[in-house]
């Protein structure tokens, strides 16, 4: 496919812009942990086994963080999918060790360590002292190091990590591996004795609460959590202002209060912004910044900035999603965070590339399934206008272990507090496909999670993704969505309409979204007139995937009360128990291959329907070796009309239908090489796409 020159320039500018967003994200984090932040990601030692706390590390492997020990074996395939975890890849203990010197600038300061993500149980030790244990593979956690640091020698950090299945930690099951290791960054944070605390569930310690936002004005409350680790009481206050670039919009200062030694307190102030420029999704993802200066005993000790996107939204039971008072249909994708050769241990550049591909397809929303993902990705969505569904890993089933519910609650609080300030997040997901693997009744847990979510954040609705249309599940959250695969797991591609209606009625007509839908596809499997393949078989033709998406999306598009839809999945991803399609250990429902190198035909179906970039794309292009002389040719395009030529012979021009499909019926191929070319005109420019097919008659093949 050939994009327009002007849009290529637009993409290049977008790439430069996104690179700037990454820099901004990093600077925001540094502000958020003001006083100093040092990455602790290089020169670690690692042992993929259990051992004693004081074991000699000389023979351990040298690794860098992020790191996982399952980057390869999570793709073994052939494991078992059950609530006791999947066989076929290493789930067990490992050890990490790191030495670092004491910096003289740390004297008189407080020093913390923050892990952004460890899969999935971490016991952290400094110089032999146990700092704490964290359970959960997706939330950040933070410990204070100050009292255990040695100022005259190297300090040794050791982390015992275990990704074994445990009955008290979600997820208990799921169509994805739980990668072991320290797979997100680690940082040392240095602060003054009295500081904005990083110990509030490893959040920034600051919450920007959008109390009331309208077209005419916006009222926000700034909540700052302060902790005094010093030996004396202190007088504290904070100055706060909202800035728009270099322009100050509004400012204020909180009353001064006392905080006792070893005490903690909350500081608050309310600011009002008149005639705000609203954060309006991809149309205008405008961000202000909230600048906060902490003052201790009259001296400014800490400054941070947090992006602020002002917006309001609602779901109309009959008309769908409204953003800032305007209809704004949420068509989007799901994303898993793993990548080929890396598993979960991915870089900021990897997040950026994924984001760029999602922006390219034209999506307005993304569901980050089935767990909280890296802060870097939420930040990218803030800046680009992608609306985000964030969720906790309560997947398939729960257990009756007495610590399961408390851990699920802990992971919910971590998700909300750590990501509260991202304007892109519009809903908190509480579960996915419960009862898919049996387990006890979840009603009490869901009620508690709903209550907890609303107490933590009353400004956002909760949601869920059900796979069975059960009234108790459908009505357990504020808004509703369901997973369904007509045309793949039974049924036909045009069954989606009835399934949407059924869920809508079961959910008391509150509106509904399709949280998952799609079909598997290999870019190496092709069939000219595809028939419904076995989903668990070796043959997943790319052409069938496109037919499923065309049929499903037609019904979704026509259901006005359907507030959103999320393709499963944006990218192929690891699934240790699968042995289907042409790759073991892979769920191949992605619109893009696992290595991010190939966009499948279905990718361009959505790009033609969603993107403002002009699209001209010949489908089934990889079906290059043909055995039938007569074929239909289908082009995805958002142009007004498309012309086709076959071996230089012009065909009639065709106007794409409402699903952006232009089809030429019963085109005859000649023996040997055939050149197929599609051409469109727009804004006085010509755009074209071409491919080659080779037709070999049956008698010649013999």
N, C-alpha and C positions, 0 to 999 in steps of 0.2 A: 504494500500500500504506500502511496505517495501523498504526503500531506502538503498543504499549501505553504509556499515560501513564507508568507507573512505569519502563519501559525508556527512554523519552525522557529522563526525569530522569537515569537511569543513564548514558545517552550524554553528556548535558551534563556530568555529573561526570567522565566519562572524558576529555572534551575538556579540561577544566580540569586534570586530572591529567597529560595528555600535554603540555600547555603547560608544566607544572612540570618534566616530564622534560627538555624542551628546555633550560630554564634550567639544570637540573642538569648536562646534557651539556656545556653551554658552560662551566660553572664547573669541571667535571672537566678539560676541556682546558686551562683557565687554570692549574689546579693542576699539570697534567702538564708544563707548560712554565713552571714557577714562576720568579719573578724579573721577569716582565712579558711580556705578549703584546699586540701591537697589530695590529689588522686593517689590511690594506693593500688594500682592495677598491674604493676610490672614486678618481675623477679620473685614470684611466688614459687614455693615448692609444693608438690602434690603427690599423694600416694593413693592409688585406687585399691584400698584395702583398709581393714581396721588395724589399729596398733595402740600402743600406750601413749599417753599424753606427752611424755618426755622423750619419745623415740628419736633416734638420730635421723636427721633429714638429708644426710649427705648423698644418699643414693636415690632420693626421690626425684621425680621429673621436675624440670623447670617449666613453669607455665605463666601465661599472662591472663589477667582477668579482663573481659568475661571468659569463662571456661566451663565446659561441660565434659563429662566422661561418656556421654551417650551420643555424640555427634554422628557416629558410624553405626553402632549396633541398634539404635532405635529404628533403623530401617530394615532390620532382619526379616520381618514378616513371619507369619505362621504362628504367632503367639495366640493366646486365648483372651477374648474380651469377656471379662466377668468382674464382679465387684471386688474381687481380691487382687486386682491389678493384672497387668498383661505380662505373660512370660515372654522370653525371647530377647530381652535386653537386660543389662546389669542394673538391678535395683538393690542398692546396699550402701555401705559406708565408704567414705573417703576422707582423707585429711589434707588440709592446706596449712602451710606455714609461711610466715613472712617476718623478716626482721627490719626494723627501721630505727634511725637515730632520733634522739630527743633534740628538738630544735630550741635554741636559746630563746627565741621569740615566744615560746610557749610558757615561759616562767610567769607565774601570776595569772595565768589564763586557765580556762577550762577546755579540755580536749575531749572530743567525742569521735566515735567511729560510726559510719552509716553504711549499711549494706542495702543496695536497692533491690536485690532479689537473689535468693539462694534456694535451690531445689533439693529437699523441701524442709528438712529439719536441720537447724544450725545450732551448735554449741560453741560459744566464742570464749577464748581464753587469752588473757594478756599476762605474760610473765608468770604463768601458772595459775593465775586467778580466774575463776569462772565468772565471766561477766553476765551470762544469761543464756537461755535457750529460746529460740524462736521457731514456731511451728507454722508452716504455710509457705508455699513455693513462690508466691507472687507479690507479697507485700514487703515494703522496705522496713528495716528495723534499725534502731540506733542505741548505742550504749555509751556511757561516760567512761573515759579511760583515766581521767586526771589522777585519782588517788593511787593507781597502780603503775603509773609511769616511772621509769628510772631515768633520772636526769643526767647521769654520768656514764651511761653505757647504752648499747643497743637494746631495743625492746623487742620482744618476740611475741608475735600474734599467732595463735593457732586456732583453726576452725575445723571442728568435726562436722561433716555434712553427711546426711543419710536421706536417700530418696526411696527407701523401702515403703511398700504399701503399709498404711496404718489406719486402723478402724476409726481413729478419732480425728483424722485430718482429711477434709475434702481437697481435691476430688478423689472419690473412691473408685471411679470408673470414668470412662470416656474414650472417644475415638482419637486419642492423642497420647503420646508418651509423656511421662513426667521426667524431664531431663534432670539428671543430678549435677550438682556443682554450684560454684559461685558464678552465676551466668549473667549478672548485671554488675555495674561498677561499684567500687568501694571507695569511700572518701574519709579522710580525716578532717574534722571540722573544729576550728579553734574560735573560742568566744571569750568575752569578758565574764567575770564571776556572776554578775547579774545580767541576764541576757534573754532574748526571745528564745524560748526553749525549742531544741530539736527533738526533745524526748516525748512530745505529744504524738505518739504513734508514728514517729519519724516524719512528721509533717514539717512544714516551714514554721509552724507556730502562729501563723497569721491566716485569718479567714475573712474573705471579702463577701459579705452576705448581701445579695441583691434583694432588698426588702420590698421595693416597689419600683418597677420600671414601666414607663409608658412613653408614648411618642413625645410628650411635652416635657417630661422630667423623669429623673431617676433618683431614688434614695438608696444609699448603700450604708451598711454598718460594717465598720472595720473592727475586728476582734483580734487582739494581740495577747498571746499567752506568755507570761514572763515568769522566770524562775531565778531565785537568788541562791547561788551556790557559795556566796561569800560568808564571812564570819560575823558580819555586822548587818544591821538593817539598812535599808536604802530608800530614798525618795525617787519614785519613777513616774514618768509620763511619756507620751509619744506624740510627735507632730506628724501630721498626715496631709498629703495633698494628692489630688488627681491631676495628672499632666497628660497633655495631648501633643506628642512630639516635644517641642521646647516650650509649649504654651501651658501655663498653669490654669486649670479650669476652676478648681475650688480647693480650699485648704481648711485645716482645723487643728486643734490641739486638745488632748485629753486632760482632765484634771490630774494634778499630782497626787499620788497616793503612796503610802508606806508599804514596804514589803519586808517581812522579817527574814532573818538568816535562815537558810534552808527552806524558805517559804515559796509559794507560787501564787499568782493572781492573774486575773483577766482584766485587760484594759479595753475599753470600747469607746468609739465615737461614731457619730452619724454624719454623713455628708450628703448634700443634695446637689444634683447636676441638672441645670436647666437646658432644655432643648438638646438632649444628648444625640450624638451620632451613634446609632445602634449597630451592634454586631449582627449582620444580616446574612449569615451563611456564606456561600461562595460568591454571592452578589456583592457583598461589602463586609469582609471580616475585620471591621475596624476595631482596633485595640487602643484603649487608654493604658496608662500605667498608674498604679497606686504606689507612691513613694512613702515609706515609713521610716521615721528616725526615732530611735529609742534614746531617751535621756535619763541618765542615772545621776542623782544628786546634782542636777543642773548641767551636766556635761553630756554631749551627744556621744554615744558609745557604739551605735550600730545603725546601719542604713540598709534597707532592702527595697527592691522594686518588684511588683507583681503585676503581670498583665491583667487588664480588666476589659472584658467584652460585655457590654450591656445589651440584654435582649430579654424578650418575654415570648412565651409560646403556649399553645394549648392544642388539644386534640378534640375536634368536633366529632360527635358520634356519627354524623352522617357525611361530613365534608372533609374529614381527615385533619392533617397537621397544618397549623397556622403559626408562622413565625413573624413576630412583631405586627400582628394583625392581618397578615397577608397569607393566602394559601401557599404552602411550600411542601409539596409532596416529597417524602423522604425515600428516594430510590438509592440503594446502596449495596454494599458488599459486606461479607464477613472476612475476618483476618485471623489466622494463627500466626504466631511470632517466629516459628522455626524456619530455617533455611538450609539448603544443601551444604553439607560439609561443616556446618556450624551448630545445628540444633537451635537451642535457645540462646546460645552465646554469640549474639549478634552485635554489630557496632552501630554507632550513630549514623554512619553512612548507609548501612543496611536499612535502617528505619527510614532514612530519607529517600532511598530508592523505592521502597515499597510505597511510600506516600506519593511519590511522583507518578508511579504507575496508576495508583488509585485516582489521582487527580486527572490523569490523562483520559481515563475511561469516562470521566464526567460525573462520577458519583457525588451525591450530596450528603451522604451519611455512611457511617461505618459501624458495624457491631464488632467490638473487640472480644472475640470469643476464645475460650470460655473462662476467662480469668482477667484480672487487672494486668495491663501491659505497661511497657516502660514509659516513664515520664516524658522522654523525648518525643514519643509518638503523639501523646496528647497535646504537647506543645505545638507540634507541626499542624495538628488539626485546628488549634486555636487560631493560628496565623492564616490558614488557608480557607477556613470556613466550613470544614467538614463537621457535621453534627455526629456525636459519638454516643453510642450505647456501651456503657461499661458494666461489667458483671463479675460476680464472685464465682468460684469454681464448685458450686453445688450442682453436680452433674450426675444424671442417671439415677442416683439413689442416695439414701442417707443410711447411717448405721444407728444402732441403739446404744453405742458406746456413750457413757455419761459425759465425756469430754468433746463429743462431736459437735453438739449445738454451741457450746461456748467457743469452739474454734471457728465455726462458721460465722458466729457473731463477731469475733475478733477480726476475721478477714474482711467482713463488711465494713467495720469501723475503720480499719486501715485503708481500704479503698477510698472511702468517702473523705476521710481527713487528708490523705496524701494528695488527692486529686480534686479537692473541693473547688479550687480556684480556676479550674480550666473551664472557660465559657463554652467550649465545644461540647462538653458532656451535657446531655439533655435528659438522661434517665439512668437509674441504677438497676441493673438486672439482678434478681434474687435467686434464680435457678434456671436450669436447662434440662428438659426432658425427664422430669422426675418420674419414678416408678418404671423407668426403662430397664432397670436391672433388679426389680423387686425392692426389698428392704421394708422397714417399718413405715407406718403412716407418718406423713410429713406435716400434717395440719398444724400441730402445735409449733413446730419449728418455723413454718412459714408465717404464722401469725406473729411470732416473736421477731422474726427478721423484718417483717413489714413495720412493726411498731418501732423497732430500733432505727431503721432507715429514715423514717419520718422524724424521729427525734434528733437524729444527726443532721438531717437536711430536709427542711420542710419546703424548700423551693423547687425541688425536682420530683417528678413522679417515679415510682418504682414500676418495673415491668418484669416479664418472664417469657420464656420460650417453652411452650408445651408441645408434646408430640402426640398426646392423646387428648381428645376434646372432653375433658373432665370438668364439670362445673366448679368443683372445689378448687382445682388448680387454676382454672381460667379466671376465677374471681378473687384470687389471693393477693393480687397486686393492683396498683392504680390503673395501669394500662396493660394491654394484652397483645401477645404475638404467638404464632405457632409455626412449627417446623413441618414441612410436608414435601414429598418428592414424587408427585404424580408423573408417570412416564419413566420413572427409574425404579423405585421400590413399588412396583405394581401400578395399575391404572394407566391412563394415557395422558399425554401432555396437556390436553384440553380439559382435564378433570379439576384443575385448580380452582375454577370459579365456584363450584359446588362446595369445595373444602373451605374456601374463604367465608362463604355464606354460613356454613355450619358453625364455624368457630365464632363468627360475629353474633349469631343467635345465641349460642351457648354462653358467650360472655356478656349477655344482657345488653347487646347492641351498643357497647361502649366504643365501638371502633376496634379495628384489629390490624395487625401488621403480619406479614409473612417473614418470619425471622430466619428461615432457611428454606431453600429450594434449589434444585439443580440436578446434574447428572455427571457421571464420570466420562473422561475422554482421554485417549492417548493420541498424541500428534503423529503416531506411527500406524494407527489403525484407521482404515478408511473403507467406506462402503457407499456405492453410488446411490442405491435406494435402500437406506438403512432400515432395519427392523429392530424392534425392542430387544436389546441384548440382555443376557443374564448379568445382573449387577455384580454378582460375585464371580463371574467368569473371566476368562483371559482376554475377551474381545470387547473393547470399549471404543467403538468408532467415534471419531470426532464429529462426524455428521449427525449422529443421533443426539449428541449433547446440544447441538444448535437447535434441533427440532424441539427438544424438551424446553429449552429456554424460550424459544419463540412462542410455544403454546402456553407455557406458564405465565409469561410476562403479559401476553395479550389479555388474560383474565385479570391479572393484578391491575393492569392499567385501567381496565373498565370498571373496577370496583371502587367507586368514589369514596366510600367510607374506609377503605384500606389506607391507613395513614403512612405506611412505609413498607418497603420490601428490601431484603438483604440476601443477595446471591450467596449460596454456599458453593464454592469459596473463592476468594480472590486468587489465591495461590494454592497449588498442590501442596500437601503437607504430610508429615510422617504419621503413620498409623501402624504401630508395630504388629498388630494382629492381622492386618489385611494381607491377602495373597491373591490379588485380582488385577485385572488390566494387564499391562505388560511390565509392571514394576512391583516387586515385592515390597511390603511395608509402606505402601503409599496410598493415600486417598487422592485420587486424580480428578476430583470434581472442580479443581481450580480453573479459573479463566486464563491463568498464566502458569507455566511450568514451574516446578520446584526451584530450579536454578534461576528463575526470573528472566530467562533468555527468549522464550517463545510465548507470544500472545496467541491463544487459540482463537478459532473462528468466532466462538461465542463472545469473546472479548470485544470484537468489532461490532457484533450485533448491538451490544449495550453502548458502545462508543457512538455508533450512529444515532441511537435513540436519546442519549443523554448529553453528549458533548456539544459545545458550541463550535468546536473545531470541525471543519469540513471533513467528511469521511467518504472514501471510495475504496471498497475492499472486495475482492473476488473471493468467495468462499470455496471451501474444498480444494484450496490451492495445493495442499500437500498430497492430495490424491493424484500424484503426477504420472503414475503408470496406469493407463486405462485399458480395459478389455472390452468395453461396450462402445459402439460407434455413436450411439444416440444418447445425449445427456441434456439435462436442464442445467442452466448456468444462473447462479444467484449472486447478486452483488448487494452488499450492505452500503447504503449511502443516505446521507441527509441532504443531498442536492435535490433540486426541483425535478431534474430528469437526468438519466444516465444513458450514454450511448455505448454500444458494445461492438467490437469487431473480432472476428475469428479468422485467423490467418489472413488478415488484411481486408476481409470482406465485411462491410458494415451491416449490422443488423438494425432493426427498428429501435428507436429510442424508447425508453420505458420510464414512467413516473413511479418512484418508489411508493409502496403502500404505507399505511399508518404505522407499520412496524419497521419502516425504512428498508424494505426489501424490494429490489428490482429483479424480476425473474424472466428469463428467456427460455421458452419450452422447446424441447426436442431439437437441440442443435446437433448437427452432424460433424463428427471429427473425422479427419482424414488419417490414413495410416501414417505412422511416424510422428514427428513433432508438430504440435499445434500451439500457436501463439494466441492467447486470450488477452484482450485489452479492453478495459473499461475507462470511459472518459466522461467527465462532468465539467460544466461551466458554472462559475459563480463569481460575482463581483468583477467581471471582466477578465477573469483568469481561468486557465485550463488546468485540470487536475486529472491524473490518470493512474491506473494500477494495471499491472500485467502479471501473467504467470505462464508457465509452459506445461503442457500435458503431452504425454506420449501414448498414442493409441497403437496397440499391437493386436491385429486380428487373430482370432483363435487359431486359424490354420497355420499362420506364421509362427505362432507361439509353440505349436506342436512340432 
